[in-house]
C-alpha cells in the first residue's frame, strides 16, 4: 500500500532526492531491492528513482513496482526546499572619505543553493560627526532562493575621517 501524497525535502549536499521504497510504502519493506521506482514529472519523462533540484515546487508521480509480483501503486511527491541558501559577502573594510562605497567598488555578495538565488542589498548610512571613523555604511545582503528561503548577513564599511592631504579646494576665481 502506497501513501497517497508525501512531501520530500531536497538534499542540500547533492541537490537531489534519492527516493527509496520506504518513502512510498505505508509498511516498511524487508528489502529495497525487491522494488523498482519510476518517478514521472508532469512533462512525462521517466526520472528513475532520483529527483533533481529543477523539480522543486512541483508535484511528481512515483510509481513503485514489486519486482516479483508485478503489482504496483502510485504516490504523489511534492519536492520542497526548506533550507536557506548560503551567502558569501565581501569583508568589512575601512575606506577614505573621498572613496565610493558602491558594490561595483566594494564587491558583490554571492548566494549559493540548489535552486536559483537572488541577491539584493540595502544600505543604512550612520554618521558620527565627532568619531573616527566619521560614518558607517551597514550593508545588509539578502539571498533568497526559489522557495522563498532567505539568508541575511551584514557588511560594515567604515568611512575614515579625512586628512588635510585629502582636502579638495576649488580653483582660484578672479572677479573683475
C-alpha positions in Angstrom: 0.0 0.0 0.0 1.4 3.4 -1.0 1.0 6.7 0.7 -1.4 8.9 -1.2 0.9 12.0 -1.2 4.2 12.9 0.5 6.4 16.0 0.8 10.1 15.3 0.2 12.9 17.7 1.1 15.8 18.4 -1.3 19.2 17.1 -0.1 21.4 20.2 0.1 24.6 18.1 -0.3 23.9 16.8 -3.7 20.8 18.9 -4.8 18.6 15.9 -5.4 16.4 13.3 -3.7 17.0 9.6 -4.0 13.6 8.1 -3.4 13.5 4.7 -1.7 10.6 2.2 -1.3 10.4 3.2 2.4 9.4 6.8 1.3 6.4 5.5 -0.6 5.1 2.4 1.1 3.0 2.5 4.2 4.7 -0.6 5.6 8.5 -0.7 5.5 9.7 -3.3 3.0 12.1 -6.1 4.1 14.5 -5.1 1.3 14.6 -2.1 -1.1 16.0 -4.2 -4.0 12.6 -6.0 -4.4 11.1 -2.9 -5.9 11.5 -0.6 -8.9 10.7 3.1 -8.6 9.9 5.3 -11.6 9.2 9.0 -10.9 7.4 10.9 -13.6 7.0 14.7 -13.6 4.1 16.4 -15.4 6.2 16.6 -18.6 6.1 12.8 -18.8 9.8 11.6 -18.9 10.9 8.9 -16.5 13.4 10.1 -13.9 14.1 6.7 -12.4 14.3 7.0 -8.6 16.2 10.3 -8.4 14.6 13.7 -8.4 16.9 16.6 -9.3 16.6 20.2 -7.9 14.9 21.5 -11.0 11.7 20.0 -9.9 11.4 21.9 -6.6 7.9 23.2 -6.1 6.4 20.6 -8.5 4.3 17.6 -7.8 5.5 14.4 -9.4 4.1 10.8 -9.6 6.1 8.0 -8.1 5.2 4.5 -9.3 6.6 1.6 -7.3 6.5 -1.9 -8.7 7.1 -5.2 -6.8 9.7 -7.0 -9.0 8.3 -10.4 -8.1 4.5 -10.0 -8.5 4.4 -7.0 -10.8 1.9 -5.3 -8.5 2.4 -1.5 -8.3 0.9 1.6 -6.7 1.5 5.3 -7.0 2.3 8.2 -4.7 2.3 11.9 -5.4 5.5 13.6 -4.4 5.9 17.3 -3.7 9.5 18.3 -3.8 10.3 21.0 -1.4 13.4 23.1 -0.4 13.3 24.0 3.3 16.9 25.2 3.7 18.1 28.7 3.1 20.8 29.5 0.6 24.4 30.2 1.8 25.7 33.7 1.4 29.3 34.9 1.0 29.7 38.7 1.5 32.6 41.0 0.9 34.7 41.6 4.0 34.2 44.6 6.4 36.6 47.4 5.4 37.5 51.0 6.0 37.6 53.5 3.2 38.7 57.1 2.7 36.0 59.8 3.0 36.6 60.5 -0.7 36.0 56.9 -1.8 32.8 55.4 -3.1 31.1 52.5 -1.2 29.1 51.2 -4.2 29.2 47.4 -4.7 30.9 47.8 -8.0 33.9 49.1 -6.0 33.5 47.1 -2.7 32.4 43.8 -4.2 29.2 41.9 -4.5 27.8 39.1 -2.3 27.2 35.7 -3.8 24.4 33.3 -2.9 24.5 29.6 -3.4 21.7 27.0 -3.3 20.4 24.0 -5.3 17.9 26.4 -7.0 18.4 29.9 -8.4 19.3 32.6 -5.9 18.5 36.3 -6.0 20.9 38.5 -4.0 19.9 42.0 -3.0 21.2 44.6 -0.6 20.1 47.6 1.4 22.4 50.3 2.8 22.0 52.2 6.1 24.2 55.3 6.4 25.2 56.1 10.0 27.0 59.4 10.8 29.3 60.0 13.8 30.4 63.6 13.3 32.9 63.6 16.1 34.2 60.0 15.7 36.8 58.3 13.7 35.5 56.8 11.5 33.1 59.6 10.8 30.4 57.4 9.3 29.5 53.8 8.6 27.6 52.1 5.9 25.8 48.9 7.1 25.1 46.9 4.0 22.6 44.2 4.6 22.8 41.4 2.0 19.9 39.1 1.5 19.9 35.9 -0.6 16.5 34.4 -1.5 16.0 31.0 -3.2 13.1 30.0 -5.4 11.2 28.6 -2.4 11.4 31.9 -0.5 14.1 30.7 2.0 16.3 33.7 3.0 19.7 34.3 4.5 21.0 37.7 5.5 24.4 39.0 6.5 25.8 42.5 7.2 28.9 44.0 5.8 30.2 47.1 7.6 32.0 49.8 5.6 33.7 52.3 7.8 34.4 55.8 6.4 37.6 57.3 7.8 38.0 60.9 8.8 39.8 62.8 6.0 43.3 64.2 6.3 44.5 67.6 5.1 46.1 65.9 2.1 42.7 64.7 1.0 41.0 68.1 1.2 39.9 69.3 -2.2 39.9 73.1 -2.7 38.2 74.9 -5.6 40.2 76.7 -8.3 41.0 80.3 -7.7 38.5 82.6 -9.3 39.1 86.2 -10.3 36.3 88.7 -10.4 36.5 92.0 -12.3 
